[in-house]
Amino acid sequence: MEQVYIVIPAFCPDRELCRRVEEIRLTVPSEIVVVDDGSGEEFIGIFRQLRESDGCTVLSHDKNRGKGAALKTAFQYIKEKEETGNKILCIDCDGQHLPEDGRKLLKRLGEHPEALILGVRDFSGRHIPWRSRVGNRVSSGLFKVFAGVGLEDTQTGFRAFGSRLLEMMLRVPGQRYEYEMRVLIACARKGIPILTETIDTIYIDDNEGSHFRPIRDSFRVTAAFFLEPGRFAASSIFCAVLDLGLFRILEGAPGDFAGIAAATILARCVSASVNFLLNRNWVFGIRGERKRGRSFLRYFILCSGIALASALLVSAVSGISGADPVLAKIPCDLVLFLISYMMQKKWVFPHRREDGGADE
């Protein structure tokens, strides 16, 4: 039998939480899972009252671990029920999400059980706090650039999904507010549909009840976009140093073309192989053995094309501008570095959907 679980991460909630939970339970038949994320002794009474409510389970952290960690605690609890075909609805505890809108998200999920459903807000109104308006526009723009998916509200915590996505949700890294952004990035990368449903936009007391720290947490959310490119850059630098070091060890005498050519080829073969493995397993997180040969062939073709393009570009730029080839190589290789990253992400190491219907 299908079961609906409503997940509410809570840190230092106001006393209205108990009323909201009761309203949610009456509107959406479900088991409610509230996670006390280390709120402290001052809030024991609120969570005790919730524990005594019908259909409400309270899980607790001994200290504040962050919204992402609280969500994962609830997801693990639901997963251990060993049930299938369930629906999970995530709601913030501050009263900004209406139970009626929760029913809309669950209905949409019933029509698209393979998707992640987002309850999105309208940020055009004058009553929207500036930090929410600016923060969402920045994160939506970055998400479009790095994930290739246009979403008008990437920071919403109002989300619905089926239990088939629980395992993936638990594997996504992140403990605080950046976790929800990383979930969106993971879904976009894995081809999991992200659908939206318009909800009422509610801010209570100019969102003063939010525990979001504008500087620190905005940095965490933004950093989620640059984790993969940063790893790609680190992998490239490491392998460039490895290539140079191996060439230094293997190089022949000055003017010895055969020795230098052999050292170049051997060093490049080793460094390229290491780079392939690092990018496949660490940068882009591809798992499994299927199609590894095809990925390596594509990687070889791309590297050969990038090397040829570099030679042609450097020759053209230095010839036209009269600049030293070394100086001309820097901007040319920077452009090619970005092209290589996008090609490896989209073509060499593409993620596929996890439903078993497509090759990795």
QUINORNOR-V132021 format. One record per backbone hydrogen bond with DSSP energy under -0.5 kcal/mol. NH is the residue of the N-H (numbers start at 1). CO is the residue of the C=O. Records with the same first field share a line. If there is no record, write none. Layout:
NH = CO / CO
This chain:
5 = 3 / 87
6 = 31
7 = 5 / 89
8 = 33
10 = 35
17 = 14
18 = 15
20 = 16
21 = 17
22 = 18
23 = 19
24 = 20
25 = 21
26 = 22
27 = 23
28 = 24
29 = 27
31 = 4
32 = 30 / 55
33 = 6
34 = 32 / 57
35 = 8
36 = 34 / 59
37 = 10 / 35
38 = 36 / 61
43 = 40
44 = 41
47 = 43
48 = 44
49 = 45
50 = 46
51 = 47
52 = 48
53 = 50
56 = 53
57 = 32
59 = 34 / 57
61 = 36
69 = 175
70 = 66
71 = 67
72 = 68
73 = 69
74 = 70
75 = 71
76 = 72
77 = 73
78 = 74
79 = 75
80 = 76
81 = 78
82 = 79
87 = 3
88 = 161
89 = 5
90 = 159
91 = 7
93 = 9
95 = 92
98 = 96
102 = 98
103 = 99
104 = 100
105 = 101
106 = 102
107 = 103
108 = 104
109 = 105
110 = 106
111 = 107
112 = 108
115 = 112
116 = 193
117 = 115 / 160
118 = 116 / 195
119 = 158
120 = 118 / 197
123 = 121
128 = 125
132 = 129
133 = 129
134 = 130
135 = 131
136 = 132
137 = 133
138 = 134
139 = 135
140 = 136
141 = 137
142 = 138
143 = 139
144 = 140
145 = 141
146 = 142
147 = 143
148 = 143 / 144
149 = 143
151 = 149
159 = 90 / 157
160 = 117
161 = 88
163 = 86
165 = 162
166 = 163
169 = 165
170 = 166
171 = 167
172 = 168
179 = 176
180 = 177
181 = 177
182 = 178
183 = 179
184 = 180
185 = 181
186 = 182
187 = 183
188 = 184
189 = 185
190 = 186
191 = 187 / 188
192 = 187
193 = 191
195 = 116 / 193
197 = 118
199 = 120
202 = 200
205 = 203
206 = 203
207 = 204
208 = 204 / 205
209 = 204
210 = 207
214 = 212
217 = 213
218 = 213 / 214
219 = 215
220 = 216
221 = 217
222 = 218
223 = 219
224 = 220 / 221
225 = 221 / 222
226 = 222 / 223
227 = 223
229 = 225
230 = 226
231 = 227
232 = 228
233 = 229
234 = 230
235 = 231
236 = 232
237 = 233
238 = 234
239 = 235
240 = 236
241 = 237
242 = 238
243 = 239
244 = 240
245 = 241
246 = 242
247 = 243
248 = 244
249 = 245
250 = 246
251 = 247
256 = 253
257 = 255
260 = 256
261 = 257
262 = 258
263 = 259
264 = 260
265 = 261
266 = 262
267 = 263
268 = 264
269 = 265
270 = 266
271 = 267
272 = 268
273 = 269
274 = 270
275 = 271
276 = 272
277 = 273
278 = 274
279 = 275
280 = 276
281 = 277
282 = 278
283 = 278
284 = 279
286 = 280
292 = 289
295 = 291
296 = 292
297 = 293
298 = 294
299 = 295
300 = 296
301 = 297
302 = 298
303 = 299
304 = 300
305 = 301
306 = 302
307 = 303
308 = 304
309 = 305
310 = 306
311 = 307
312 = 308
313 = 309
314 = 310
315 = 311
316 = 312
317 = 313
318 = 314
319 = 315
320 = 316
321 = 317
322 = 318
328 = 324
329 = 325
330 = 326
331 = 327
332 = 328
333 = 329
334 = 330
335 = 331
336 = 332
337 = 333
338 = 334
339 = 335
340 = 336
341 = 337
342 = 338
343 = 339
344 = 340
345 = 341
346 = 342
347 = 343
348 = 343
349 = 344
356 = 353
